[in-house]
């Protein structure tokens, strides 16, 4: 008999699905925020993709608002790509 994992509400599953997407959104948002034009265009694309994520299965759809907040926060900071790694490291340390 295989051991069963106890995860009420599938919280660990949802966090696991969101973690790589959030890391990518931090890097994209940090670079996109360097100019207002790129911030608007990339936000339109990312926002549209996250809005349509709601039609996917529940685990992905439930993470869309949290991923949107992470992207918007990274876009407002607007750091060069070489400094975006510090944002990712800070985000990763707060996830644990």
N, CA and C of each residue as an Amber inpcrd file, in Angstrom:
protein
   288
   0.8350000  -1.1710000   0.0000000   0.0000000   0.0000000   0.0000000
   0.8870000   1.2430000   0.0000000   0.6300000   2.1380000  -0.9060000
   1.4410000   3.3510000  -1.0340000   1.0410000   4.3600000   0.0380000
   2.0280000   5.1010000   0.5440000   1.6870000   6.1250000   1.5370000
   0.9010000   7.2630000   0.8880000  -0.0190000   7.8110000   1.6270000
  -0.8460000   8.9100000   1.1150000  -0.3250000  10.2320000   1.6850000
  -0.3560000  11.2330000   0.8720000   0.0540000  12.5630000   1.2960000
  -1.1840000  13.3090000   1.7710000  -1.0840000  13.8550000   2.9650000
  -2.2180000  14.5970000   3.5270000  -2.0240000  16.0880000   3.2280000
  -2.8280000  16.6030000   2.3390000  -2.7570000  18.0170000   1.9490000
  -4.1800000  18.5640000   1.8470000  -4.7710000  18.9250000   2.9900000
  -6.1490000  19.4210000   2.9280000  -6.2340000  20.7340000   2.1640000
  -7.1780000  20.7950000   1.2580000  -7.3520000  22.0050000   0.4540000
  -6.3390000  22.1540000  -0.6560000  -5.4500000  21.2010000  -0.8030000
  -4.4130000  21.2100000  -1.8420000  -3.5580000  22.4770000  -1.8060000
  -3.2400000  22.9580000  -0.6190000  -2.4520000  24.1820000  -0.4730000
  -1.0410000  23.9870000  -1.0010000  -0.4080000  22.8740000  -0.6670000
   0.9570000  22.6270000  -1.1490000   0.9840000  22.4940000  -2.6680000
  -0.0200000  21.8770000  -3.2310000  -0.1000000  21.7490000  -4.6850000
  -0.2120000  23.1180000  -5.3410000  -1.0600000  23.9780000  -4.8080000
  -1.2260000  25.3210000  -5.3830000   0.0520000  26.1330000  -5.2900000
   0.7280000  26.0600000  -4.1530000   1.9980000  26.7850000  -4.0250000
   3.0390000  26.2410000  -4.9920000   3.0570000  24.9500000  -5.1600000
   4.0130000  24.3390000  -6.0730000   3.7790000  24.7290000  -7.5200000
   2.5320000  24.8960000  -7.8880000   2.2120000  25.3080000  -9.2520000
   2.5820000  26.7710000  -9.4650000   2.3420000  27.6110000  -8.4570000
   2.5880000  29.0420000  -8.6040000   4.0580000  29.4160000  -8.5280000
   4.8760000  28.6800000  -7.8130000   6.2510000  29.0950000  -7.5240000
   7.1020000  29.3670000  -8.7580000   7.2210000  28.4100000  -9.7580000
   8.0520000  28.7270000 -10.9300000   7.4690000  29.8640000 -11.7690000
   6.0350000  29.9200000 -11.9030000   5.3950000  30.9790000 -12.6920000
   5.6700000  32.3210000 -12.0640000   5.6370000  32.3990000 -10.6730000
   5.9060000  33.6480000  -9.9690000   7.3460000  34.0930000 -10.1630000
   8.3010000  33.1530000 -10.1200000   9.7030000  33.5170000 -10.3180000
   9.9150000  34.0940000 -11.7170000   9.2710000  33.5020000 -12.6900000
   9.3840000  34.0120000 -14.0590000   8.7290000  35.3850000 -14.1670000
   7.5880000  35.5640000 -13.5040000   6.9030000  36.8520000 -13.5560000
   7.7060000  37.9520000 -12.8750000   8.4500000  37.6220000 -11.8400000
   9.3080000  38.6190000 -11.1910000  10.3730000  39.0880000 -12.1560000
  11.0160000  38.1570000 -12.8420000  12.0660000  38.5370000 -13.7960000
  11.4820000  39.3440000 -14.9600000  10.3580000  38.9180000 -15.4900000
   9.7380000  39.6500000 -16.6060000   9.2850000  41.0280000 -16.1490000
   8.6510000  41.1050000 -15.0010000   8.1520000  42.3760000 -14.5030000
   9.2620000  43.3570000 -14.1810000  10.3620000  42.8560000 -13.6350000
  11.4800000  43.7410000 -13.2960000  12.0720000  44.3790000 -14.5420000
  12.1890000  43.6140000 -15.5980000  12.7620000  44.1450000 -16.8400000
  11.7350000  44.9870000 -17.5960000  10.4810000  44.5800000 -17.5830000
   9.4470000  45.3160000 -18.3180000   9.2090000  46.6970000 -17.7340000
   9.4550000  46.8740000 -16.4560000   9.1870000  48.1440000 -15.8120000
  10.2270000  49.2180000 -16.0630000  11.2310000  48.9310000 -16.8700000
  12.2870000  49.9190000 -17.1150000  11.7890000  51.1280000 -17.8960000
  10.8540000  50.9230000 -18.8160000  10.2660000  52.0490000 -19.5540000
   8.7480000  51.9460000 -19.4670000   8.0640000  53.0760000 -19.4820000
   6.6020000  53.0250000 -19.3840000   5.9360000  52.2750000 -20.5450000
   6.4850000  52.4060000 -21.7330000   5.8950000  51.7290000 -22.8920000
   6.0040000  50.2140000 -22.7440000   7.1750000  49.7310000 -22.3650000
   7.3330000  48.2830000 -22.2070000   6.4860000  47.7740000 -21.0460000
   6.3480000  48.5690000 -19.9950000   5.5150000  48.1500000 -18.8620000
   4.0590000  47.9800000 -19.2910000   3.5600000  48.8990000 -20.1050000
   2.1670000  48.8260000 -20.5510000   1.9530000  47.6350000 -21.4820000
   2.8370000  47.4570000 -22.4370000   2.6690000  46.3870000 -23.4200000
   2.7920000  45.0110000 -22.7610000   3.8220000  44.8410000 -21.9430000
   4.0220000  43.5380000 -21.3020000   2.9210000  43.2620000 -20.2790000
   2.4670000  44.2850000 -19.5750000   1.3770000  44.1000000 -18.6180000
   0.0900000  43.6990000 -19.3320000  -0.1450000  44.2490000 -20.5000000
  -1.3110000  43.8530000 -21.2850000  -1.2450000  42.3680000 -21.6320000
  -0.0890000  41.9220000 -22.0670000   0.0730000  40.5070000 -22.4400000
  -0.0440000  39.6010000 -21.2190000   0.6990000  39.9210000 -20.1620000
   0.6830000  39.0920000 -18.9540000  -0.7090000  39.1020000 -18.3200000
  -1.3250000  40.2670000 -18.2450000  -2.6680000  40.3610000 -17.6700000
  -3.6840000  39.5390000 -18.4320000  -3.5830000  39.5600000 -19.7550000
  -4.4900000  38.7640000 -20.5790000  -4.2780000  37.2710000 -20.3500000
  -3.0200000  36.8610000 -20.3010000  -2.7300000  35.4420000 -20.0620000
  -3.2260000  34.9890000 -18.6960000  -3.0170000  35.8150000 -17.6840000
  -3.4750000  35.4410000 -16.3490000  -4.9940000  35.4750000 -16.2420000
  -5.6440000  36.3710000 -16.9720000  -7.1040000  36.4110000 -16.9540000
  -7.6860000  35.1560000 -17.5960000  -7.0590000  34.6880000 -18.6640000
  -7.5440000  33.4770000 -19.3090000  -7.1370000  32.2130000 -18.5590000
  -6.2400000  32.3380000 -17.5950000  -5.8830000  31.1850000 -16.7680000
  -7.0550000  30.7330000 -15.9200000  -8.0210000  31.6120000 -15.7320000
  -9.1930000  31.2560000 -14.9340000 -10.0320000  30.1620000 -15.5850000
  -9.8830000  29.9600000 -16.8830000 -10.6500000  28.8980000 -17.5320000
  -9.9880000  27.5350000 -17.3650000  -8.7810000  27.5220000 -16.8470000
  -8.0860000  26.2650000 -16.6040000  -8.6060000  25.6230000 -15.3250000
  -8.0570000  24.4960000 -15.0200000  -8.4680000  23.7650000 -13.8300000
  -8.2390000  24.5950000 -12.5680000  -8.9260000  24.3040000 -11.5240000
  -8.9610000  25.0920000 -10.2990000  -7.6250000  25.4880000  -9.7050000
  -6.6270000  24.5990000  -9.7350000  -5.3450000  24.9130000  -9.1040000
  -4.6530000  26.0820000  -9.7900000  -4.6830000  26.1240000 -11.0830000
  -4.0660000  27.2230000 -11.8210000  -4.9080000  28.4830000 -11.6950000
  -6.2030000  28.3420000 -11.7880000  -7.0960000  29.5000000 -11.7130000
  -7.0430000  30.1590000 -10.3430000  -6.8840000  29.3810000  -9.2940000
  -6.8460000  29.9690000  -7.9530000  -5.5570000  30.7410000  -7.7080000
  -4.5230000  30.4590000  -8.4540000  -3.2630000  31.1620000  -8.2800000
  -3.1220000  32.4160000  -9.1090000  -4.0370000  32.6640000 -10.0320000
  -3.9330000  33.8150000 -10.9320000  -3.9150000  35.1580000 -10.2000000
  -4.7670000  35.3980000  -9.2010000  -4.6800000  36.6870000  -8.5010000
  -3.3500000  36.8940000  -7.7850000  -2.8240000  35.8600000  -7.1620000
  -1.5440000  35.9890000  -6.4770000  -0.4170000  36.2470000  -7.4730000
  -0.4680000  35.5850000  -8.6190000   0.5660000  35.8110000  -9.6320000
   0.4720000  37.2130000 -10.2130000  -0.7340000  37.7350000 -10.3250000
  -0.9060000  39.1040000 -10.8190000  -0.2840000  40.1050000  -9.8580000
  -0.4850000  39.9090000  -8.5710000   0.0950000  40.8100000  -7.5770000
   1.6160000  40.7630000  -7.6170000   2.1750000  39.5730000  -7.7430000
   3.6270000  39.4410000  -7.8110000   4.1730000  40.1520000  -9.0440000
   3.5110000  39.9910000 -10.1750000   3.9660000  40.6490000 -11.4040000
   3.8920000  42.1730000 -11.2780000   2.7840000  42.6850000 -10.7840000
   2.6140000  44.1430000 -10.6630000   3.6490000  44.7270000  -9.7030000
   3.9010000  44.0460000  -8.6020000   4.9100000  44.5330000  -7.6530000
   6.2890000  44.5670000  -8.2950000   6.6300000  43.5380000  -9.0580000
   7.9380000  43.5120000  -9.7220000   8.0350000  44.5800000 -10.8010000
   6.9420000  44.8720000 -11.4690000   6.9560000  45.8860000 -12.5220000
   7.1310000  47.2870000 -11.9450000   6.5450000  47.5460000 -10.8140000
   6.6640000  48.8810000 -10.2280000   8.0550000  49.1640000  -9.6800000
   8.8000000  48.1270000  -9.3540000  10.1520000  48.3270000  -8.8400000
  11.1100000  48.6850000  -9.9670000  10.9980000  48.0610000 -11.1060000
  11.7690000  48.3570000 -12.3120000  13.2760000  48.3740000 -12.0700000
  13.8530000  47.1920000 -12.0000000  15.3010000  47.0800000 -11.8380000
  15.8880000  46.4180000 -13.0750000  17.1560000  46.6900000 -13.3670000
  17.8000000  45.9980000 -14.4870000  17.8810000  44.4990000 -14.2180000
  18.0890000  43.7390000 -15.2850000  18.1000000  42.2810000 -15.1620000
  19.1840000  41.7880000 -14.2140000  20.3330000  42.4550000 -14.1730000
  21.3940000  41.9780000 -13.2870000  21.0210000  42.1470000 -11.8080000
  20.1240000  43.0640000 -11.4970000  19.6700000  43.2320000 -10.1150000
  18.3730000  42.5040000  -9.8470000  17.7410000  41.9640000 -10.8650000
  16.4980000  41.2110000 -10.6690000  16.7490000  39.9390000  -9.8700000
  17.9610000  39.4330000  -9.9280000  18.2820000  38.2190000  -9.1730000
  18.1590000  38.4500000  -7.6790000  18.4560000  39.6620000  -7.2150000
  18.2870000  39.9470000  -5.7870000  16.8120000  39.9300000  -5.4020000
  15.9550000  40.3870000  -6.3050000  14.5170000  40.3060000  -6.0440000
  14.0610000  38.8560000  -5.9630000  14.5750000  38.0210000  -6.8640000
  14.2070000  36.6050000  -6.8480000  14.6930000  35.9200000  -5.5770000
  15.8990000  36.2660000  -5.1450000  16.4410000  35.6680000  -3.9220000
  15.6190000  36.0860000  -2.7040000  15.2180000  37.3380000  -2.6690000
  14.3910000  37.8170000  -1.5660000  13.0320000  37.1250000  -1.5660000
  12.4280000  36.9780000  -2.7510000  11.1460000  36.2980000  -2.8610000
  11.2690000  34.8470000  -2.4120000  12.3400000  34.1770000  -2.8230000
  12.5130000  32.7650000  -2.4750000  12.7160000  32.5760000  -0.9730000
  13.4160000  33.5130000  -0.3390000  13.6360000  33.3760000   1.0960000
  12.3520000  33.5900000   1.8880000  11.4290000  34.3760000   1.3590000
  10.1620000  34.6140000   2.0500000   9.1640000  33.4850000   1.8090000
   9.3800000  32.6690000   0.8000000   8.4660000  31.5660000   0.5040000
   8.5850000  30.4410000   1.5190000   9.7090000  30.3350000   2.1790000
   9.9310000  29.1970000   3.1080000   9.4500000  29.4830000   4.4860000
